Amino acid sequence: VQLQAFGGGLVQAGGSLRLSCVASGSFLSIKDMDWYRQASGKQREWVATISNGGITNYADSVKDRFTISRDNAKNTVSLQMNSLKPEDTGVYYCTANVRSYLFQDIRFWGQGTLVTVSS
């Protein structure tokens, strides 16, 4: 299973970016999908989660600014980021909790996409 994230870039504070991530490979289904981020010199932190039924959860730092969504038919998860702040700068990673054909649940990570918010 591979996760390919894209959509990062440079944006001014107050601006918007949309990240997307596509899962490909052989699997039975995808359960929850998530976004994490890691700023330079800091630990990776959870940003948002969406279940296969569409239930969402957000870190307090991004609530009301970011929106996570998914397209189950396309095995895609997206993160719409509005009102961006310099502290949102970091490498953003998508993850997927995948159920294999052996009925094992395995979490896969994408390669990350860099988001830079200038002040």
Helices and strands as residue ranges (DSSP letters): E 2-6, E 9-12, E 17-24, E 29-38, E 45-50, E 56-58, E 66-71, G 72-74, E 76-81, G 86-88, E 90-99, E 105-109, E 113-118
